Amino acid sequence: MMSHLSRDDGLAVSHAIAQVSKGALHEPLDPLGLAREMESNRSIGELYESIIHLKTGILFGTACHLGAIAAEADNELRKRSYRYGLRIGEAYQNRG
């Protein structure tokens, strides 16, 4: 499958895999415990925000970045697309 992808595509996907893996590594084993901690306004909310960024944010960001690569956008637009996707992914995960 990589034969159909460019070097830029491969780099974007490998970066996403590494970041999502990092997010999974930091994810608590007890999601209900995490929810209870967040409801009590403890500092674990920062951990939750980091996990959202590393998981959902990175995936949305990478999807936007790959779209910009496919459209043959310049580097600046690729970076902006990635940042846009990050924020959309974080907002998506925080809905509710």
DAQUI-V19332 format. One record per pair of residues at least 6 apart in sequence whose ideal C-beta (glycine too) atoms are under 6 Angstrom apart, sorted by sequence separation. I is the first residue (numbers start at 1). J is the second residue. If there is no record, write none. Layout:
I&J, I&J
This chain:
28&34, 37&44, 38&45, 68&77, 68&78, 65&78, 68&81, 65&81, 64&81, 65&82, 64&82, 64&84, 61&82, 64&85, 63&85, 27&51, 61&85, 26&51, 60&85, 61&86, 23&51, 60&88, 57&86, 60&89, 23&54, 22&54, 23&55, 57&89, 56&89, 57&90, 19&54, 20&55, 56&93, 20&58, 52&90, 19&58, 52&93, 16&58, 16&62, 12&62, 12&65, 12&66, 9&69, 8&69
